Amino acid sequence: MVQAYILIQTEVGKATAVAQAVSKVTGVLQAEDVTGPYDVIVRAEADTVDDLGRLVVAQVQQVEGITRTLTCPVVHL
C-alpha cells in the first residue's frame, strides 16, 4: 500500500467545495481545508505508485476548482 499527501491549490473561494468533492474520491482517506500556500491537503492511498498516479491525474485533478497539485508520497525510513 502506498500513501501520499496531495497538496492542492484552488481557485479563490473554492477550497471548501474542492475538499468536499475530493473527500468522496475512492482512495482518499482525508481532505482538509488549510491556510498557507496550499488550500487543501489530502491524504490518499493506493495499491501501487502507478495506481496512486492514476488516482491523482484521473480523479483528483479533474475536480472543478483545482488549479495545481503536488503529490508527496509517504516514506518509512
N, C-alpha and C positions, 0 to 999 in steps of 0.2 A: 504494500500500500504506500502510495506517495501522497504527501500532504504539502500544501503550499498556502502562503498568504498572497492574495491578489490585491494590490493597491490600485484604487480606481479614482481617476479624476472625472468629474461630471460637468455638465453644463450648469451655469449658475441657477441655484434654486431646485436642482433635480436630485440632490443627494438622497433624500428620504425615499423618493419614488424608486430610484435605482436600487437602493439597499433592499427595499421590499420585493422588487422584481427578481433581483439576483438570489435572494434567500429561497426562492421557490425552485431554483435550478437543481436538478439531481446532481449530487456530489458536493454541493455547498453545505458546509456544516454551520456556518455563522456569517452574518453580514451586518456590519455596524457602521453608522454614520460617525465620522470623526472630524476633528478640526486639524488644520495644518495644510501641508502641500497636497495631501490627498483628501478626498471627500468621503470615501467608503473603503473599509478594509474588510476583506472576505477571507475566511479560512475554508479551504476546499480539499477534497481528497479524491483520488482515482487509483485504479489498479496499477497503472504504469505511467511513466513520464509522457509517453505518446498519448495516452488517454487523457492525461491532465492537459496537454496542449490542445487536444480536440475540445475539451470542456471549456477552456478559456476562449479559443477562437470561434468555435461554432455556436456556443451558447451564451457565455458571459458577455463577450464583446458585441453581441447582437442586441443587447438590451438598450432600448432607446434612452438617450441622455448621457451615455458614456462617451467621453472624448479620448481617454487614454487609459491603458492598464499597464501594470508592472507586476510580473509574477515572480514570487520569491519562494522557491522550494525549501521545505524544512529539511535540515540535515541533522543527523545524530552523530556527533563527534565523540 
